[in-house]
């Protein structure tokens, strides 16, 4: 270790860009920057012919110890393994200029979330300690196998992934998705006219994708026509049939699409609503087994009951705030019970769960596994 552990530089590779929708990669970067120098290497901009000749880094300073850099992709990922190697080495060259002092395992850590690129950067274990953090079901896709083999520690968020990685790596740590309560308690101003739309509402939080059951959402809006159905998140629907279903849903007078917003903004809507829902299409059963619990965590942070048709990986809150059923009639009945105040919300169970997934707690587990002591935050 260096004399001062705070001299460590941690490079986080992420397939999610730095934006207002904070995914786990961004939270880890932020939390680690309270203790170390952090370089957040986000995904590249869309490739174009001009990318062949562009070596300019898009760099942003988030705080005194956190810098965000976009991956430079001179060659498209589709060009194959040699293109990935060349791009990785180009990026390593520029990143090396940002790291003070000698590069060695005591001063540089690679914390890899991106399972598609960056494999060849500081890959030598004599240069950097290697952590591979799996938050999506990417087993044996992309460069997952190579990143797993090279990692000192493999972290998986879903308990359903543990057996898969235990079969190919000797050091697998399962820790759940984290929570930073500061993001739910420090609110941003919200326009009163917009906030009124979520008063006593039904909220569906998260990315609008092709696997959400928009026809069932329409039925919900019709069944509870005296309440607004509010959708919060980015629109990433691509399948034409799903687009038609979503457009049809948005024609309902009591349905509002508010778009994406950071937790500091959507928390006020969550506090304002009557219930938070999760409604995936049940034809995607296998994919639904690996959904992230982030939506459920956000609802729970606002002390709202959740009606869901998938497991949320929070067993301690089942029937204590999270109610799960795949049956549509039972789902609607649970919503009615919630509106009449007949569903339990166990505040003590929620508080205990949130203490267990606080980022300080999660980082302490990770650092203990690595034989390191987690420094206290600078701020």
matplotlib code that plots the C-alpha trace (Angstrom):
import matplotlib.pyplot as plt

x = [0.0, 1.1, 1.9, -1.4, -4.3, -6.0, -3.3, -4.9, -6.4, -9.5, -10.6, -14.2, -15.2, -18.9, -21.3, -23.6, -22.8, -22.5, -25.9, -28.8, -30.1, -27.7, -27.0, -24.9, -21.7, -22.2, -23.0, -19.8, -17.7, -19.2, -18.8, -15.2, -14.3, -15.0, -11.9, -9.7, -9.0, -11.5, -11.6, -14.9, -14.5, -17.9, -18.9, -17.9, -20.0, -21.7, -19.1, -18.8, -16.2, -14.7, -14.0, -11.0, -9.1, -10.4, -8.1, -9.9, -11.0, -14.3, -13.5, -15.6, -14.7, -17.5, -15.7, -12.1, -11.4, -13.7, -13.2, -15.4, -13.9, -15.6, -14.0, -12.3, -13.4, -11.3, -12.4, -15.9, -16.4, -18.0, -14.6, -13.5, -10.9, -8.0, -10.0, -10.9, -7.2, -6.1, -8.9, -8.1, -4.4, -5.2, -7.4, -4.8, -2.2, -4.4, -5.5, -1.9, -1.3, -4.0, -2.5, 0.2, 3.3, 4.2, 1.5, 1.4, -1.2, -0.9, -1.7, -4.1, -7.2, -9.3, -13.0, -14.7, -18.4, -18.2, -18.3, -17.8, -14.6, -11.5, -10.3, -6.7, -6.3, -3.8, -4.6, -1.3, -1.8, 1.6, 0.1, -3.3, -5.6, -8.6, -12.2, -15.0, -18.5, -21.4, -24.7, -26.5, -26.9, -23.9, -22.5, -20.4, -21.4, -19.0, -15.7, -17.2, -15.1, -11.8, -12.7, -13.7, -10.5, -8.3, -10.1, -8.9, -12.5, -15.8, -18.7, -22.3, -25.3, -27.9, -28.0, -29.2, -25.7, -23.6, -23.6, -22.6, -19.6, -18.6, -18.2, -15.5, -13.9, -12.4, -13.4, -17.0, -18.7, -22.5, -23.7, -27.0, -27.7, -26.8, -28.7, -27.5, -30.3, -28.8, -30.2, -33.7, -33.6, -32.0, -34.8, -34.8, -37.5, -40.4, -43.0, -46.2, -48.4, -46.3, -46.2, -49.9, -50.1, -48.6, -50.8, -52.4, -51.2, -50.0, -46.3, -44.3, -40.6, -37.9, -36.9, -39.8, -38.6, -40.1, -40.7, -43.1, -46.8, -48.4, -51.7, -52.0, -51.0, -53.9, -56.2, -54.9, -55.5, -59.1, -59.7, -58.5, -59.7, -60.0, -56.2, -53.4, -50.9, -47.5, -44.6, -41.1, -38.0, -36.4, -38.3, -36.4, -39.1, -37.9, -40.4, -43.2, -45.9, -44.8, -44.6, -48.2, -49.2, -47.3, -48.8, -52.3, -51.7, -50.5, -53.8, -55.6, -56.6, -55.2, -51.8, -48.8, -45.3, -42.9, -39.7, -36.4, -35.3, -32.7, -33.7, -33.6, -36.5, -38.5, -38.4, -41.0, -43.3, -42.8, -43.6, -46.7, -48.1, -50.3, -48.4, -45.4, -45.8, -43.6, -45.3, -43.3, -44.8, -44.8, -43.8, -40.3, -40.2, -36.5, -35.4, -37.7, -35.8, -32.7, -34.4, -32.6, -34.2, -33.4, -37.0, -38.1, -35.4, -36.5, -40.2, -39.2, -37.0, -40.3, -42.1, -44.4, -45.9, -44.9, -47.1, -45.0, -45.3, -41.6, -39.4, -37.5, -34.6, -35.6, -37.0, -37.1, -39.8, -42.2, -45.6, -44.1, -44.1, -43.5, -46.4, -45.7, -48.2, -48.2, -52.0, -53.6, -56.8, -54.8, -52.6, -55.6, -57.0, -53.7, -53.8, -57.3, -56.1, -53.2, -55.6, -57.8, -54.8, -55.0, -51.5, -48.8, -45.7, -43.1, -41.0, -38.6, -38.0, -37.4, -34.9, -33.0, -32.8, -31.5, -28.8, -27.6, -27.3, -25.8, -22.8, -20.5, -21.5, -21.1, -17.7, -16.5, -17.4, -15.6, -12.4, -12.4, -12.4, -9.5, -7.5, -7.8, -9.2, -11.8, -10.7, -13.3, -14.8, -13.1, -16.5]
y = [0.0, 3.6, 5.6, 7.3, 5.1, 8.2, 8.4, 5.5, 6.0, 4.0, 3.7, 2.7, 1.4, 1.8, 0.9, 3.6, 7.3, 9.9, 11.6, 12.5, 8.9, 7.5, 3.8, 1.8, 2.5, 6.3, 5.8, 3.7, 6.4, 9.1, 7.2, 6.1, 9.7, 10.7, 8.7, 8.3, 9.8, 8.3, 8.4, 7.3, 5.9, 6.1, 4.5, 6.1, 8.4, 6.8, 5.9, 7.8, 7.9, 11.0, 8.9, 7.3, 10.6, 11.8, 11.5, 14.2, 13.2, 14.5, 15.3, 16.6, 17.4, 16.3, 17.2, 17.6, 13.9, 12.7, 13.1, 11.7, 10.7, 9.2, 6.1, 7.0, 4.6, 5.2, 1.8, 0.5, -2.4, -4.4, -4.5, -7.3, -8.2, -6.3, -3.1, -3.6, -4.0, -0.9, 1.2, 0.0, 0.8, 4.3, 4.9, 3.5, 5.9, 8.9, 7.6, 7.1, 10.8, 11.4, 9.1, 10.7, 8.7, 5.1, 2.7, -0.4, -2.4, -0.4, 2.9, 1.8, -0.2, -1.2, -1.5, -2.9, -2.7, -2.6, -6.1, -5.0, -3.0, -1.8, -5.4, -4.6, -1.4, -1.9, -5.6, -6.7, -7.5, -6.1, -2.7, -2.7, -4.7, -6.0, -6.0, -7.2, -5.9, -7.7, -5.9, -7.3, -10.9, -10.9, -14.3, -15.6, -12.6, -9.9, -10.2, -11.5, -14.6, -12.7, -10.2, -12.9, -14.8, -11.7, -10.4, -10.7, -10.4, -10.9, -9.0, -9.9, -8.0, -10.7, -13.9, -15.7, -15.1, -16.5, -20.2, -19.3, -17.3, -19.6, -22.2, -20.3, -18.1, -18.7, -15.4, -14.3, -11.8, -11.2, -7.9, -6.3, -3.0, -0.1, 2.9, 6.5, 8.0, 11.5, 11.3, 10.8, 13.4, 16.3, 17.3, 19.6, 22.1, 20.6, 22.7, 22.7, 22.0, 18.9, 17.7, 17.9, 15.1, 12.6, 13.5, 10.2, 8.6, 5.3, 5.6, 3.3, 4.3, 3.2, 2.9, 2.3, -0.7, -3.3, -5.8, -3.7, -4.8, -1.6, -3.3, -4.2, -0.6, 0.5, -1.7, -0.3, 3.2, 2.3, 0.3, 3.3, 6.1, 8.4, 8.3, 9.3, 6.8, 8.5, 7.1, 8.4, 7.4, 7.4, 6.1, 3.3, 1.4, 0.1, -2.7, -1.2, -3.2, -2.1, 1.5, 1.3, -0.1, 2.7, 5.4, 4.0, 4.1, 7.7, 8.7, 8.0, 11.3, 10.1, 8.8, 11.2, 10.6, 12.8, 11.5, 10.9, 12.7, 12.3, 10.9, 14.3, 15.3, 12.1, 11.5, 14.3, 12.5, 9.2, 10.9, 12.3, 9.0, 6.3, 3.3, 2.3, -0.5, -2.8, -4.4, -6.5, -8.6, -12.2, -13.6, -12.5, -14.8, -15.8, -12.2, -11.1, -13.4, -11.1, -7.7, -5.1, -4.1, -0.4, 0.6, -1.2, 0.5, 3.9, 3.2, 1.9, 5.0, 7.1, 4.7, 3.5, 0.0, -1.8, -4.0, -6.1, -9.0, -10.0, -10.8, -7.8, -9.6, -8.1, -11.1, -9.3, -7.0, -9.5, -8.9, -6.1, -3.4, -5.5, -7.5, -9.9, -11.7, -12.7, -12.9, -9.7, -10.0, -10.5, -7.6, -5.2, -6.5, -5.7, -2.2, -1.7, -2.8, -0.4, 2.5, 1.6, 1.4, -2.4, -3.3, -3.4, -1.3, -2.4, 0.6, -1.3, -4.0, -1.3, 0.6, -2.6, -3.4, 0.0, -0.1, -3.4, -1.8, 1.6, 2.2, 2.5, -0.9, -2.4, -0.8, -2.1, -5.6, -5.2, -3.8, -6.4, -9.1, -7.4, -7.2, -3.4, -1.0, 1.4, 5.0, 7.3, 9.8, 13.2, 14.9]
z = [0.0, -0.5, 2.7, 2.4, 1.2, -0.2, -2.8, -4.5, -8.0, -8.9, -12.5, -12.9, -16.3, -17.0, -19.8, -18.4, -19.1, -16.4, -16.4, -14.2, -14.0, -11.4, -11.9, -9.4, -11.3, -10.7, -7.1, -6.5, -8.3, -6.2, -2.9, -3.7, -4.7, -1.1, -0.2, -3.3, -6.7, -9.1, -12.9, -14.3, -17.8, -19.4, -22.7, -26.0, -28.1, -31.1, -33.7, -37.0, -39.7, -38.0, -34.9, -36.8, -36.5, -33.1, -30.1, -28.0, -24.5, -23.3, -19.7, -16.9, -13.3, -10.9, -7.7, -6.5, -6.7, -9.4, -13.2, -15.9, -19.2, -22.2, -23.8, -27.1, -29.8, -32.9, -34.2, -33.8, -31.4, -34.2, -36.0, -33.7, -31.1, -32.7, -32.8, -29.1, -28.2, -30.2, -28.7, -25.2, -25.5, -26.9, -23.9, -21.5, -22.9, -22.1, -18.7, -17.7, -18.1, -15.5, -12.8, -10.6, -9.7, -10.5, -11.6, -9.4, -7.5, -4.4, -6.2, -9.0, -9.0, -12.0, -10.9, -14.0, -14.6, -18.4, -19.8, -23.4, -23.5, -21.5, -20.9, -22.1, -20.0, -17.1, -17.4, -15.9, -12.3, -11.6, -12.6, -11.0, -8.8, -10.7, -9.5, -11.8, -10.7, -12.3, -12.0, -15.1, -16.4, -18.7, -17.9, -20.8, -23.0, -24.4, -22.6, -19.4, -19.3, -19.7, -17.1, -14.7, -15.2, -14.7, -11.6, -8.0, -6.9, -8.7, -7.2, -8.2, -7.1, -7.7, -5.6, -8.7, -10.3, -7.4, -8.6, -12.1, -11.1, -8.2, -10.9, -12.7, -10.0, -6.6, -5.0, -5.6, -3.3, -3.5, -2.2, -3.1, -4.8, -2.6, -1.4, -0.8, 1.3, 0.7, -2.8, -1.5, 1.3, -0.5, -2.9, -5.9, -6.5, -8.5, -10.4, -8.4, -11.5, -12.3, -8.7, -8.6, -11.2, -8.8, -5.8, -4.7, -7.9, -9.1, -10.1, -12.4, -12.0, -14.4, -18.0, -20.4, -22.3, -24.7, -21.9, -19.8, -19.9, -21.3, -21.9, -18.3, -17.4, -19.5, -17.6, -14.3, -15.6, -16.5, -13.3, -11.1, -13.4, -10.4, -9.9, -12.2, -13.5, -13.7, -15.6, -14.7, -16.6, -20.1, -23.1, -24.8, -26.5, -29.9, -31.0, -33.1, -31.4, -28.0, -29.2, -30.3, -26.9, -25.1, -27.3, -26.8, -23.0, -23.1, -24.8, -21.5, -19.7, -16.4, -17.7, -17.5, -18.8, -16.9, -18.5, -16.8, -13.7, -10.9, -7.5, -5.9, -8.2, -8.5, -4.7, -4.3, -6.7, -4.8, -1.5, -3.2, -4.7, -3.2, -4.4, -6.5, -9.1, -11.1, -14.1, -16.6, -19.3, -17.9, -21.3, -20.3, -17.3, -17.5, -17.9, -15.1, -12.7, -13.0, -12.8, -10.6, -7.3, -7.8, -8.4, -5.3, -3.3, -4.5, -3.6, -0.1, 0.4, 0.1, 2.5, -0.2, -0.6, -3.8, -6.0, -8.3, -10.6, -10.3, -7.3, -6.1, -4.3, -1.0, 0.9, 4.2, 2.9, 1.3, 2.7, 4.8, 2.1, -1.1, -2.4, -5.4, -7.6, -11.3, -11.3, -12.7, -10.6, -7.4, -8.4, -8.8, -5.5, -3.7, -5.2, -3.8, -0.4, -0.6, -1.4, 1.6, 4.0, 4.5, 3.3, 6.0, 5.6, 8.2, 8.9, 11.2, 8.5, 6.0, 8.2, 8.9, 5.2, 4.3, 6.9, 5.3, 1.9, 2.8, 0.5, 3.5, 4.6, 1.1, 0.6, 4.0, 2.9, -0.4, 1.1, 3.9, 1.2, -0.5, 2.8, 2.9, 5.5, 4.1, 4.9, 6.4, 3.9, 3.5, 3.2]

ax = plt.figure().add_subplot(projection="3d")
ax.plot(x, y, z, "-o")
ax.set_aspect("equal")
plt.show()
